[in-house]
Amino acid sequence: MISLRRCLLLKNGGVVSMVGAGGKTSLMFRLAKELSERGDSVLTTTTTRMLMPKPEQSSHVILSDSLDIIIEQSQTLLKKNPHVTAALELKYPRKKIVGFNPKIIDEIFKTKLFRWILVEADGAAMKSLKVPAFHEPVIPSSSKWVVGIMGLDVIDKPLNRRWVFRPELFSELTGIGMDEKVTVESLALSALHQNGILKGSPKSARKIVFLNKADKPGSTENGRKIVELIKQDQDTEINRIVIGKVMHQPPVVEYHDVSKIGDMNE
């Protein structure tokens, strides 16, 4: 079985930011489980908002606007469990936790308290696809990896609010009209475009596209079509494309290298 750590090119610790739509939260907590079970210390957090994690996702949650308190409580909790979640506060009635300014995450990373910091850096209202607005995504500058997620289940579905977050922006970027079918070509363009799901990624960060929800007939084949379309762009900065199904076992179906990866020894 291919580990998420390996297929996402993770090595030597650092900040991993997850953007896009179609399974960010599920991927983040599944990856946190895998890394913490290896004995690595892991912080899961957000720069936007996300639902309060369930106990099976994260048993320890710190809510504070004080960096000192977060560090102090984390040091205590890490003695019991290598995985901690932290955020500013909990907002009712939706029970969403409000995330940190990305500079705070940069500061937490500098403490070296956590080997890994996993960040949900984009919101998508539980839809399978999105194009970021002008203020999105909110990616910490310390991110060594940016994972852009798209749900394969949206292919051949109508471009509307049921399936796509901010469908008007997706229409503007791809040229697909409202209520027309979403295509493999449009997903490839969304991954490649400078204003697509990987917008705002640090120049030096590894860039991975995760095509999620490959659990329906034909979805893996559609994922492969997207891979081939992305590979045709010789200027792309995307390093690897993963076809997966995060809610299933195993979570990775296959992966494809796109541009030269090299070695990350930092």
C-alpha positions as CSV (number, residue, x, y, z in Angstrom):
1,M,0.0,0.0,0.0
2,I,1.4,3.4,-0.9
3,S,1.5,5.8,2.0
4,L,0.1,9.3,1.8
5,R,3.4,10.6,3.1
6,R,5.3,9.0,0.2
7,C,2.8,9.9,-2.6
8,L,2.6,13.6,-1.4
9,L,6.5,13.8,-1.5
10,L,6.7,14.6,2.2
11,K,10.2,14.4,3.7
12,N,12.0,15.8,6.8
13,G,9.0,17.7,8.2
14,G,7.5,21.1,7.5
15,V,4.3,22.9,6.7
16,V,1.8,21.3,4.3
17,S,-1.1,23.5,3.0
18,M,-4.2,22.0,1.5
19,V,-6.4,24.0,-0.9
20,G,-9.2,23.5,-3.4
21,A,-12.3,21.4,-2.7
22,G,-13.5,17.8,-2.5
23,G,-11.9,16.4,0.6
24,K,-9.4,18.8,2.2
25,T,-10.4,18.1,5.8
26,S,-10.6,14.4,5.3
27,L,-7.2,14.3,3.7
28,M,-5.7,16.5,6.4
29,F,-6.9,14.3,9.3
30,R,-6.1,11.0,7.5
31,L,-2.6,12.3,6.8
32,A,-2.3,13.4,10.4
33,K,-3.2,10.0,11.6
34,E,-0.6,8.3,9.4
35,L,2.2,10.7,10.4
36,S,1.4,10.6,14.1
37,E,1.2,6.8,14.1
38,R,4.9,6.9,12.9
39,G,5.6,8.9,16.1
40,D,5.9,12.3,14.4
41,S,4.4,15.3,16.2
42,V,1.6,16.8,14.1
43,L,-0.4,20.1,14.4
44,T,-3.6,20.3,12.3
45,T,-5.0,23.8,11.9
46,T,-6.6,26.2,9.4
47,T,-6.1,29.8,8.1
48,T,-9.9,30.0,7.3
49,R,-12.6,28.1,9.1
50,M,-13.4,24.4,9.4
51,L,-15.8,22.2,11.4
52,M,-14.7,21.3,14.9
53,P,-12.9,18.0,14.5
54,K,-14.6,14.8,15.7
55,P,-12.8,12.9,18.5
56,E,-11.7,10.3,16.0
57,Q,-10.1,13.0,13.9
58,S,-8.3,14.8,16.7
59,S,-8.8,14.1,20.4
60,H,-6.9,17.3,21.5
61,V,-8.0,20.8,20.4
62,I,-6.5,24.0,21.7
63,L,-8.5,27.3,21.2
64,S,-6.5,30.5,22.0
65,D,-5.4,33.7,20.5
66,S,-2.1,33.5,22.5
67,L,0.9,31.9,20.8
68,D,2.4,31.4,24.2
69,I,-0.6,29.5,25.5
70,I,-0.8,27.4,22.3
71,I,2.9,26.4,22.7
72,E,2.6,25.7,26.4
73,Q,-0.5,23.6,26.1
74,S,0.9,21.7,23.1
75,Q,4.0,20.8,25.0
76,T,1.8,19.2,27.7
77,L,-0.6,17.4,25.3
78,L,2.2,16.1,23.1
79,K,3.4,14.0,26.0
80,K,0.1,12.1,25.7
81,N,-0.6,12.2,22.0
82,P,1.6,13.3,19.1
83,H,-1.4,14.9,17.3
84,V,-2.9,18.3,18.3
85,T,-5.3,20.6,16.6
86,A,-5.3,24.4,17.4
87,A,-7.3,27.4,16.3
88,L,-8.3,30.8,17.5
89,E,-11.9,30.1,18.7
90,L,-15.1,28.2,18.2
91,K,-18.0,29.9,16.4
92,Y,-21.6,28.8,17.1
93,P,-24.1,27.7,15.9
94,R,-22.2,26.0,13.0
95,K,-19.5,24.8,15.4
96,K,-16.7,25.9,13.1
97,I,-13.2,26.8,14.4
98,V,-11.7,30.0,13.3
99,G,-8.1,29.7,12.0
100,F,-4.9,31.6,12.5
101,N,-3.3,34.4,10.5
102,P,-0.7,32.6,8.3
103,K,2.1,34.5,10.1
104,I,1.1,32.8,13.3
105,I,1.6,29.4,11.7
106,D,5.0,30.6,10.4
107,E,5.9,31.4,14.0
108,I,4.7,28.1,15.4
109,F,6.8,26.3,12.7
110,K,9.9,28.2,13.9
111,T,9.5,26.8,17.4
112,K,10.2,23.3,16.0
113,L,7.7,21.9,18.4
114,F,5.9,20.1,15.6
115,R,7.6,18.0,12.9
116,W,4.6,18.5,10.7
117,I,2.0,21.3,10.5
118,L,-1.0,20.5,8.3
119,V,-3.1,23.5,7.2
120,E,-6.5,23.7,5.7
121,A,-5.9,26.9,3.7
122,D,-9.0,27.3,1.7
123,G,-12.8,27.0,2.2
124,A,-15.2,25.3,-0.1
125,A,-18.5,24.7,1.8
126,M,-18.2,20.9,1.3
127,K,-18.4,21.2,-2.5
128,S,-16.3,19.1,-4.9
129,L,-14.8,21.9,-6.9
130,K,-13.9,25.6,-6.7
131,V,-11.8,28.4,-8.1
132,P,-10.4,30.7,-5.4
133,A,-11.7,34.3,-5.0
134,F,-9.3,37.2,-5.0
135,H,-8.6,36.8,-1.2
136,E,-8.0,33.1,-1.4
137,P,-6.3,30.8,-0.7
138,V,-4.6,31.8,2.6
139,I,-1.3,29.9,2.4
140,P,1.5,30.4,5.0
141,S,4.8,31.5,3.5
142,S,6.5,28.6,5.3
143,S,4.6,26.0,3.3
144,K,7.0,23.5,1.8
145,W,4.1,21.6,0.1
146,V,0.8,22.8,-1.4
147,V,-1.8,20.1,-2.2
148,G,-4.6,21.2,-4.5
149,I,-7.6,19.0,-4.2
150,M,-10.5,18.4,-6.7
151,G,-13.3,15.9,-6.5
152,L,-13.6,13.6,-9.6
153,D,-17.3,13.1,-8.8
154,V,-18.1,16.5,-10.2
155,I,-17.2,15.5,-13.8
156,D,-20.3,15.5,-16.1
157,K,-22.3,17.3,-13.3
158,P,-23.9,20.7,-14.1
159,L,-21.9,23.7,-13.2
160,N,-24.0,25.1,-10.4
161,R,-23.9,25.7,-6.6
162,R,-24.9,22.2,-5.8
163,W,-21.6,20.9,-7.0
164,V,-19.2,23.8,-7.3
165,F,-18.3,26.5,-4.8
166,R,-18.5,29.9,-6.5
167,P,-19.5,28.4,-9.9
168,E,-19.4,31.8,-11.5
169,L,-15.7,32.1,-11.0
170,F,-15.1,28.6,-12.4
171,S,-17.2,29.6,-15.4
172,E,-15.0,32.7,-15.9
173,L,-11.8,30.8,-15.7
174,T,-12.7,27.8,-17.8
175,G,-15.3,29.2,-20.3
176,I,-17.9,26.6,-19.3
177,G,-21.4,28.2,-19.1
178,M,-23.6,27.9,-16.0
179,D,-25.4,24.6,-15.9
180,E,-23.2,23.1,-18.6
181,K,-21.4,19.9,-17.8
182,V,-18.1,20.1,-16.0
183,T,-15.4,18.4,-18.1
184,V,-12.0,16.8,-17.5
185,E,-10.6,19.6,-19.6
186,S,-12.0,22.2,-17.2
187,L,-10.5,20.4,-14.2
188,A,-7.1,20.3,-15.9
189,L,-7.3,24.0,-16.7
190,S,-8.3,24.8,-13.1
191,A,-5.1,23.0,-11.9
192,L,-2.9,24.7,-14.4
193,H,-4.2,28.3,-14.5
194,Q,-2.3,30.9,-12.4
195,N,-5.6,31.8,-10.8
196,G,-6.7,28.2,-10.3
197,I,-6.6,26.0,-7.2
198,L,-2.8,26.4,-6.6
199,K,-2.9,30.2,-6.8
200,G,-0.6,31.9,-4.3
201,S,1.6,28.9,-3.7
202,P,5.1,29.8,-2.5
203,K,7.5,29.5,-5.4
204,S,9.8,27.0,-3.7
205,A,6.9,24.7,-2.5
206,R,6.3,21.3,-3.9
207,K,3.0,21.4,-5.8
208,I,0.8,18.3,-5.8
209,V,-2.7,17.9,-7.3
210,F,-4.9,15.3,-5.5
211,L,-7.8,14.1,-7.6
212,N,-10.1,12.7,-4.9
213,K,-13.2,10.6,-4.9
214,A,-11.9,8.0,-7.4
215,D,-14.4,5.4,-6.0
216,K,-17.0,5.4,-8.8
217,P,-16.8,3.6,-12.1
218,G,-14.9,5.6,-14.7
219,S,-13.4,8.0,-12.2
220,T,-9.9,6.7,-12.3
221,E,-10.0,6.8,-16.1
222,N,-11.1,10.4,-15.9
223,G,-8.3,11.1,-13.5
224,R,-5.8,9.7,-16.0
225,K,-7.2,11.9,-18.7
226,I,-6.6,14.9,-16.5
227,V,-3.1,13.8,-15.9
228,E,-2.4,13.6,-19.6
229,L,-3.8,17.0,-20.2
230,I,-1.7,18.6,-17.5
231,K,1.4,16.8,-18.8
232,Q,0.9,18.6,-22.1
233,D,1.8,21.9,-20.4
234,Q,5.6,21.9,-20.4
235,D,5.7,25.0,-18.2
236,T,3.7,23.6,-15.4
237,E,5.1,23.8,-11.9
238,I,3.0,20.9,-10.7
239,N,5.3,18.1,-9.5
240,R,2.9,15.2,-9.0
241,I,-0.7,14.2,-9.5
242,V,-2.3,11.7,-7.2
243,I,-5.5,9.9,-7.9
244,G,-7.1,8.7,-4.7
245,K,-10.2,8.1,-2.5
246,V,-9.4,9.5,0.9
247,M,-12.5,7.9,2.6
248,H,-11.5,4.4,1.5
249,Q,-8.7,1.9,2.0
250,P,-6.2,2.3,0.5
251,P,-6.5,6.1,0.1
252,V,-4.2,6.2,-3.0
253,V,-5.1,4.6,-6.3
254,E,-2.0,5.8,-8.2
255,Y,0.3,8.7,-8.7
256,H,2.0,10.3,-11.7
257,D,5.1,12.5,-11.8
258,V,4.6,15.6,-14.0
259,S,7.7,17.9,-13.6
260,K,11.2,17.2,-12.2
261,I,11.0,16.7,-8.5
262,G,14.6,16.6,-7.4
263,D,15.6,16.1,-3.7
264,M,14.3,18.1,-0.7
265,N,16.9,17.9,2.1
266,E,15.9,20.9,4.1
